């Protein structure tokens, strides 16, 4: 039977389509599967991409690191990720399975070129620190087997450096803007690691993190995984070797790396919204506002600061600054003989737990109007803004007839001083704001004043402060906490 021209053309088109289909399918296989006949997941091909991110461009052993893994498997996929083109240039093998990924967008490159996941097609990825060398066959395969066995989302193998790998507990609280490190309760299951280690995890897990390759890589990785409840399993296997010529071998290189590393860590923690880190042993390190910086949040609208909409409470650095300012102001008032008392939400915090309410953004004090003249700083504030010898700013508030003491000229965290005066046995004032607690009250609550612990010191407060607070806020206010304006944002929404 002879084929017609139409039948022959149809048969040729079918064959061509089949060839294209098989070729495209072959292209979509991971590189090391194609190089080894496509046996995905075999013992000889663990389906791991080596990802090198944590290194210094000015002094590194990345070429030796890459070569050592290629000696184990010439088809091993390797991605070296840097923000910008490293200088001096890295001497990397010119192989299709070795890629340099530049993460900073550039005008002449497509968007995908700046995303490291573009270069990783394997099921697993190993984060390998600079100075590591692969010498023992099968290390990656054993890590893959351990990860597949379950029990942890990450597995790690130490690198035999002078900085031994240790298991840590890590608690991250976004609401409190804090990270707390401590000894791990059940090693080798850890929340974080201290020391050099190769860390293996599923590629989809890594690139589902919000900042998968932010530096410092270990700090960033464990903050994000601990927040999600992912554990890392520290394997008991022979550690990875150290490069023959380790990086940062000179004092100058180490100094430069440490300086740049501190700057990166500060930027990272501020970007991720961590303001206080408590290290193992209790040492505290702050990454928030200071007297030289602005405060961590902007103008408050409707008694509801922006951070409440993010399901967060007052940054701990701001609470620290408020405590410092309140303690200082109270000391000045007491030394000048100005009668004062805790007001509003500040008295409520003192009654509940002896401190500022965890989501409050200022401190309120009532004062006797007739005592204003006793205080030099308040007299000066009536004439204009006064910066005292401690850097605190005393001024008349623009919103009305009351005083404000700011933490510094740059940082406007503040204590408000509300001048009251008695009229027919009732304490009143000249400026009233639209706050439900901003009401008149009988003077007998101030006769006498009592002492109450607050924010790390002892302050004066109205006697029978429970009745005073219920007069201002309503019954049960001490036992039933709520945000300042529940119509805009309630505590239950952030639970």
C-alpha positions as CSV (number, residue, x, y, z in Angstrom):
1,X,0.0,0.0,0.0
2,X,1.5,3.3,-1.1
3,X,1.2,6.4,1.1
4,X,-0.2,9.5,-0.3
5,X,1.6,12.8,0.2
6,X,-0.9,13.9,2.9
7,X,-0.5,10.6,4.8
8,X,3.3,10.9,4.7
9,X,3.2,14.6,5.9
10,X,0.8,13.6,8.7
11,X,3.1,10.7,9.8
12,X,6.1,13.0,9.7
13,X,4.3,15.6,11.8
14,X,3.4,13.0,14.4
15,X,7.0,11.7,14.6
16,X,8.3,15.3,14.9
17,X,5.9,16.1,17.7
18,X,6.9,12.9,19.6
19,X,10.6,13.8,19.3
20,X,9.9,17.4,20.6
21,X,7.9,15.9,23.5
22,X,10.7,13.6,24.6
23,X,13.3,16.3,24.2
24,X,11.4,18.7,26.4
25,X,10.8,16.0,29.0
26,X,14.5,15.3,29.0
27,X,15.3,19.0,29.5
28,X,13.0,19.2,32.5
29,X,14.9,16.4,34.3
30,X,17.5,17.7,36.9
31,X,21.0,17.9,35.4
32,X,22.5,15.2,37.5
33,X,19.6,12.8,36.6
34,X,20.3,13.4,32.9
35,X,24.0,12.9,33.4
36,X,23.4,9.5,35.1
37,X,20.7,8.1,32.9
38,X,17.8,9.7,34.8
39,X,17.8,7.5,37.9
40,X,16.2,10.1,40.1
41,X,16.8,9.5,43.8
42,X,19.3,6.7,43.4
43,X,22.1,6.2,45.9
44,X,24.6,7.5,43.4
45,X,22.5,10.6,42.7
46,X,21.0,12.0,45.9
47,X,19.3,14.9,44.1
48,X,21.0,17.6,46.1
49,X,22.1,21.1,45.0
50,X,25.0,22.6,46.8
51,X,24.2,26.2,47.6
52,X,27.0,28.4,48.7
53,X,25.8,31.7,50.2
54,X,27.8,32.6,53.3
55,X,31.2,33.8,52.1
56,X,33.2,37.0,51.8
57,X,34.1,38.2,48.4
58,X,37.4,39.7,49.5
59,X,38.7,36.4,51.1
60,X,37.1,33.0,50.5
61,X,37.7,29.4,49.7
62,X,34.7,29.0,47.5
63,X,36.6,27.6,44.4
64,X,38.2,24.8,46.6
65,X,34.7,24.1,48.2
66,X,33.2,23.7,44.7
67,X,36.0,21.6,43.4
68,X,35.8,19.2,46.4
69,X,32.1,18.4,45.7
70,X,32.7,18.0,42.0
71,X,35.5,15.5,42.7
72,X,32.8,13.4,44.5
73,X,30.4,13.8,41.6
74,X,31.3,15.7,38.4
75,X,27.6,16.3,37.7
76,X,26.9,17.7,41.1
77,X,24.7,20.8,40.8
78,X,26.3,23.8,42.5
79,X,24.9,27.3,42.9
80,X,27.0,30.1,44.3
81,X,24.7,33.0,45.4
82,X,25.9,36.6,45.9
83,X,24.2,39.9,46.0
84,X,26.4,41.4,43.3
85,X,29.2,40.1,41.1
86,X,32.0,39.1,43.5
87,X,35.2,41.0,43.3
88,X,37.9,39.8,43.0
89,X,36.1,37.4,40.6
90,X,35.5,33.8,41.8
91,X,37.5,31.2,39.9
92,X,34.6,28.7,39.3
93,X,34.6,25.8,36.8
94,X,33.0,26.6,33.5
95,X,30.5,23.7,33.7
96,X,26.7,23.8,33.0
97,X,26.0,22.4,36.5
98,X,28.0,25.2,38.3
99,X,26.1,28.5,38.4
100,X,26.7,31.9,39.8
101,X,23.4,33.5,40.9
102,X,23.4,37.3,41.4
103,X,20.5,38.2,43.7
104,X,20.4,42.0,43.2
105,X,18.1,42.9,40.3
106,X,19.9,44.5,37.3
107,X,18.5,46.4,34.3
108,X,20.0,44.0,31.8
109,X,18.8,40.7,33.3
110,X,15.3,39.2,33.6
111,X,13.6,39.0,36.9
112,X,14.0,35.2,37.2
113,X,17.8,35.7,37.1
114,X,17.7,37.3,40.5
115,X,15.7,34.5,42.1
116,X,18.0,31.6,43.4
117,X,15.1,29.1,43.1
118,X,15.5,29.5,39.3
119,X,18.8,27.7,39.5
120,X,17.8,24.9,41.9
121,X,15.8,22.0,40.3
122,X,16.7,19.2,42.8
123,X,14.5,17.9,45.6
124,X,17.0,18.8,48.2
125,X,19.4,21.7,48.8
126,X,22.5,21.7,51.0
127,X,23.6,25.1,52.5
128,X,27.3,24.8,52.7
129,X,29.4,27.4,54.5
130,X,32.6,28.8,53.1
131,X,35.7,26.8,54.1
132,X,34.0,23.4,53.8
133,X,35.5,20.6,51.9
134,X,33.9,17.3,50.8
135,X,36.3,14.4,51.4
136,X,34.2,11.5,52.6
137,X,32.0,9.8,50.0
138,X,28.3,9.4,50.8
139,X,27.9,12.3,53.3
140,X,25.1,14.0,51.4
141,X,23.4,10.6,50.7
142,X,23.3,9.9,54.4
143,X,21.9,13.3,55.1
144,X,19.2,12.7,52.5
145,X,18.3,9.4,54.1
146,X,18.0,11.0,57.5
147,X,15.8,13.7,56.2
148,X,13.5,11.3,54.4
149,X,13.3,9.2,57.6
150,X,11.3,12.1,59.1
151,X,11.3,13.7,62.5
152,X,12.9,17.0,61.5
153,X,12.5,19.4,58.6
154,X,16.3,20.0,58.5
155,X,19.3,17.9,59.1
156,X,22.9,19.1,59.7
157,X,26.3,17.7,59.7
158,X,29.2,19.6,61.4
159,X,32.2,21.1,59.7
160,X,35.4,20.2,61.5
161,X,36.5,23.8,62.2
162,X,37.7,25.3,65.5
163,X,34.2,26.4,66.1
164,X,32.4,23.2,67.3
165,X,28.7,22.9,66.4
166,X,26.3,23.1,69.3
167,X,22.6,22.5,69.6
168,X,20.4,25.4,70.9
169,X,16.9,26.1,71.8
170,X,15.4,29.2,70.1
171,X,12.1,30.9,70.9
172,X,11.0,33.6,68.5
173,X,8.0,35.9,69.4
174,X,6.9,38.2,66.7
175,X,4.3,39.7,69.0
176,X,7.1,40.7,71.5
177,X,9.7,41.4,68.8
178,X,12.1,39.0,70.6
179,X,14.4,36.0,70.0
180,X,15.6,34.0,73.0
181,X,18.4,31.4,72.7
182,X,19.2,28.8,75.3
183,X,20.5,25.2,75.8
184,X,18.5,22.7,73.7
185,X,16.3,20.5,75.9
186,X,16.6,17.3,73.8
187,X,19.7,17.3,71.5
188,X,20.4,16.3,68.8
189,X,17.0,17.8,68.0
190,X,17.6,21.5,67.9
191,X,15.9,24.8,67.1
192,X,19.2,26.4,66.0
193,X,22.9,25.6,65.7
194,X,25.9,27.5,66.9
195,X,29.0,26.7,64.8
196,X,29.8,25.7,61.3
197,X,27.6,23.0,59.7
198,X,26.2,21.8,56.4
199,X,22.4,22.1,56.5
200,X,20.2,20.1,54.2
201,X,16.5,20.6,53.7
202,X,13.9,20.3,51.0
203,X,14.1,22.9,48.3
204,X,10.5,23.7,48.6
205,X,10.9,24.3,52.3
206,X,13.8,26.7,51.8
207,X,12.2,28.8,49.2
208,X,8.9,29.0,51.0
209,X,10.6,31.0,53.8
210,X,10.0,34.7,53.6
211,X,13.8,35.5,53.3
212,X,15.4,32.3,52.3
213,X,19.0,33.6,51.6
214,X,19.2,36.6,53.9
215,X,22.5,37.1,55.6
216,X,23.9,36.1,58.0
217,X,22.5,32.9,56.6
218,X,22.5,30.8,59.8
219,X,20.9,33.5,61.9
220,X,18.2,34.2,59.3
221,X,17.5,30.5,58.6
222,X,17.0,29.5,62.2
223,X,14.9,32.5,63.1
224,X,12.5,31.6,60.3
225,X,12.4,27.9,60.9
226,X,12.1,28.1,64.7
227,X,9.2,30.5,64.3
228,X,7.5,27.8,62.2
229,X,8.3,25.0,64.7
230,X,10.8,23.3,62.4
231,X,13.6,21.4,64.1
232,X,17.1,20.6,62.8
233,X,18.6,17.2,63.5
234,X,22.3,17.3,64.2
235,X,23.7,14.1,62.7
236,X,26.3,12.0,64.4
237,X,28.4,11.3,61.3
238,X,31.9,12.1,60.3
239,X,32.1,15.9,59.9
240,X,32.8,17.6,56.7
241,X,36.4,18.6,56.3
242,X,38.0,22.1,56.3
243,X,39.5,23.7,53.2
244,X,43.2,23.3,52.8
245,X,43.5,27.1,52.7
246,X,40.7,28.3,55.0
247,X,39.3,31.7,54.4
248,X,39.9,34.7,56.7
249,X,43.3,33.4,57.8
250,X,44.7,36.9,58.5
251,X,43.8,39.2,61.4
252,X,42.7,42.0,59.0
253,X,40.4,39.7,57.0
254,X,38.8,38.4,60.2
255,X,38.3,42.0,61.5
256,X,36.7,43.1,58.2
257,X,34.4,40.0,58.1
258,X,33.4,40.5,61.8
259,X,32.6,44.2,61.1
260,X,30.5,43.5,58.0
261,X,28.9,40.5,59.7
262,X,27.7,42.7,62.6
263,X,26.3,45.2,60.2
264,X,24.4,42.5,58.3
265,X,23.0,41.0,61.4
266,X,21.7,44.4,62.6
267,X,20.1,45.0,59.2
268,X,18.6,41.5,59.2
269,X,17.1,41.7,62.7
270,X,15.6,45.1,62.1
271,X,14.2,44.0,58.7
272,X,12.7,40.8,60.3
273,X,11.2,42.8,63.2
274,X,13.5,41.5,66.0
275,X,14.3,44.2,68.5
276,X,15.7,42.2,71.4
277,X,17.9,39.1,71.3
278,X,18.6,37.3,74.5
279,X,21.6,35.0,74.1
280,X,22.4,31.8,75.9
281,X,23.5,32.8,79.3
282,X,21.2,35.8,79.5
283,X,23.1,38.5,77.7
284,X,20.7,41.0,76.0
285,X,21.4,42.7,72.7
286,X,19.1,45.5,71.4
287,X,18.3,46.2,67.8
288,X,15.7,49.0,68.1
289,X,15.4,52.7,68.7
290,X,17.8,54.7,70.8
291,X,18.1,58.3,71.8
292,X,19.9,58.9,68.5
293,X,17.2,57.2,66.3
294,X,13.5,57.8,65.7
295,X,11.0,55.7,67.5
296,X,10.0,52.3,66.0
297,X,6.5,53.4,65.0
298,X,4.8,56.5,63.5
299,X,2.0,58.8,64.5
300,X,-0.8,57.0,66.4
301,X,-4.3,57.3,64.9
302,X,-7.4,56.5,66.9
303,X,-5.4,55.3,70.0
304,X,-4.3,52.3,67.9
305,X,-0.6,52.2,66.9
306,X,0.3,50.6,63.6
307,X,2.0,47.6,65.2
308,X,-1.4,46.4,66.7
309,X,-2.6,45.8,63.1
310,X,0.4,43.6,62.6
311,X,-0.6,41.5,65.6
312,X,2.4,42.8,67.5
313,X,2.8,44.7,70.8
314,X,5.0,47.6,71.7
315,X,8.6,46.9,70.6
316,X,10.7,46.1,73.7
317,X,13.2,48.9,72.9
318,X,10.3,51.4,73.1
319,X,9.1,49.9,76.4
320,X,12.6,50.3,77.7
321,X,12.8,53.9,76.6
322,X,9.4,54.6,78.1
323,X,10.5,53.1,81.5
324,X,13.6,55.2,81.4
325,X,11.8,58.4,80.6
326,X,9.0,57.8,83.2
327,X,11.6,57.0,85.9
328,X,13.5,60.1,85.1
329,X,10.4,62.4,85.0
330,X,9.1,61.1,88.3
331,X,12.5,61.7,89.9
332,X,12.4,65.4,88.6
333,X,8.9,65.9,89.9
334,X,9.5,64.4,93.3
335,X,12.7,66.5,93.7
336,X,10.8,69.7,92.8
337,X,7.9,68.9,95.1
338,X,5.3,68.5,92.3
339,X,2.4,66.3,93.3
340,X,1.8,63.7,90.6
341,X,0.1,60.3,90.2
342,X,-0.2,57.6,87.6
343,X,-3.0,58.2,85.2
344,X,-5.1,56.3,82.7
345,X,-3.5,53.3,81.0
346,X,-0.3,53.7,83.0
347,X,-2.1,53.3,86.3
348,X,-4.0,50.3,84.8
349,X,-0.6,48.7,83.9
350,X,0.6,49.3,87.4
351,X,-2.5,47.7,88.9
352,X,-2.3,44.7,86.6
353,X,1.3,43.8,86.7
354,X,3.4,46.7,88.0
355,X,4.6,47.8,84.5
356,X,3.6,49.5,81.3
357,X,0.8,47.7,79.5
358,X,2.6,45.6,76.8
359,X,0.9,47.3,73.9
360,X,0.9,50.9,75.3
361,X,2.8,53.6,73.5
362,X,3.2,56.4,76.1
363,X,3.0,57.1,79.9
364,X,0.4,59.3,81.5
365,X,0.9,61.2,84.8
366,X,-1.5,63.6,86.4
367,X,0.0,66.7,88.2
368,X,-1.4,69.5,90.3
369,X,-1.6,72.6,88.2
370,X,-0.6,74.8,91.1
371,X,2.7,72.9,91.5
372,X,3.9,73.6,87.9
373,X,5.8,76.7,89.0
374,X,7.9,74.5,91.5
375,X,9.6,72.7,88.6
376,X,12.3,74.5,86.5
377,X,11.8,72.2,83.5
378,X,8.0,72.8,83.5
379,X,8.5,76.5,83.8
380,X,10.8,76.4,80.8
381,X,8.5,74.3,78.8
382,X,5.7,77.0,79.2
383,X,8.0,79.4,77.4
384,X,9.3,77.0,74.8
385,X,10.9,73.6,74.3
386,X,13.7,72.7,76.8
387,X,16.3,70.1,76.3
388,X,17.8,69.2,79.7
389,X,21.2,68.0,80.6
390,X,20.2,64.3,80.2
391,X,18.8,64.9,76.7
392,X,15.1,64.7,77.5
393,X,12.9,67.3,75.9
394,X,10.3,69.2,78.0
395,X,7.7,71.0,76.0
396,X,4.1,72.2,75.9
397,X,2.0,69.8,73.9
398,X,0.5,71.2,70.7
399,X,-2.7,69.3,71.2
400,X,-3.7,71.3,74.3
401,X,-2.9,72.6,77.8
402,X,-0.6,69.9,79.0
403,X,3.1,69.0,79.0
404,X,5.1,66.3,77.2
405,X,8.5,65.0,78.0
406,X,10.2,63.2,75.0
407,X,12.9,60.6,75.3
408,X,15.2,62.8,73.0
409,X,15.1,65.3,70.2
410,X,15.1,62.5,67.7
411,X,13.1,59.8,69.5
412,X,9.6,61.1,70.4
413,X,8.6,58.4,72.9
414,X,7.1,60.4,75.7
415,X,5.5,60.9,79.0
416,X,2.4,63.2,79.1
417,X,1.8,65.4,82.2
418,X,-1.8,66.4,82.7
419,X,-2.3,69.5,84.9
420,X,-5.5,69.1,87.1
421,X,-6.9,71.5,89.6
422,X,-9.7,71.0,92.2
423,X,-13.1,72.7,91.8
424,X,-15.7,71.9,94.5
425,X,-13.9,68.8,95.5
426,X,-13.6,67.5,91.9
427,X,-10.4,67.3,89.9
428,X,-10.8,68.9,86.5
429,X,-8.5,70.4,83.8
430,X,-8.7,72.7,80.8
431,X,-8.0,70.2,78.0
432,X,-10.1,67.2,77.3
433,X,-9.3,64.7,74.6
434,X,-11.6,62.1,73.1
435,X,-10.5,59.3,75.4
436,X,-13.0,57.3,77.5
437,X,-10.8,57.6,80.6
438,X,-10.5,61.4,80.3
439,X,-13.0,62.4,82.9
440,X,-13.3,64.4,86.1
441,X,-12.9,62.6,89.4
442,X,-13.3,63.3,93.2
443,X,-10.2,64.8,94.8
444,X,-10.4,62.4,97.7
445,X,-8.7,59.8,95.5
446,X,-5.5,61.9,95.8
447,X,-5.8,62.4,99.6
448,X,-3.6,60.7,100.4
449,X,-1.6,59.3,97.4
450,X,-0.2,55.8,97.7
451,X,3.0,54.2,96.5
452,X,2.7,51.6,93.7
453,X,5.4,49.6,91.8
454,X,5.6,50.6,88.2
455,X,8.1,50.1,85.4
456,X,11.0,49.1,87.7
457,X,10.5,51.9,90.3
458,X,7.9,53.0,92.8
459,X,5.5,55.8,91.8
460,X,2.6,57.7,93.4
461,X,-0.9,56.6,92.6
462,X,-4.5,57.4,93.7
463,X,-5.7,55.6,96.8
464,X,-8.3,53.0,96.1
465,X,-7.0,52.8,92.6
466,X,-9.4,50.0,91.7
467,X,-12.4,52.3,92.2
468,X,-10.5,55.1,90.5
469,X,-9.9,52.9,87.4
470,X,-13.4,51.6,87.3
471,X,-14.7,55.1,87.4
472,X,-12.6,55.9,84.3
473,X,-12.8,52.7,82.4
474,X,-15.7,50.7,83.7
475,X,-16.2,47.7,86.1
476,X,-13.7,44.8,85.8
477,X,-11.2,46.8,83.8
478,X,-8.2,45.4,85.7
479,X,-9.2,41.7,85.1
480,X,-10.3,42.1,81.5
481,X,-7.6,43.6,79.4
482,X,-8.5,45.2,76.0
483,X,-6.8,47.4,73.4
484,X,-7.3,51.1,73.7
485,X,-9.9,51.3,70.9
486,X,-11.5,47.9,70.4
487,X,-13.7,49.4,67.7
488,X,-10.6,49.6,65.5
489,X,-8.6,46.7,66.8
490,X,-9.6,44.3,69.7
491,X,-7.3,42.1,71.7
492,X,-9.3,39.1,70.6
493,X,-8.4,39.7,67.0
494,X,-4.7,39.4,67.8
495,X,-5.0,36.3,69.9
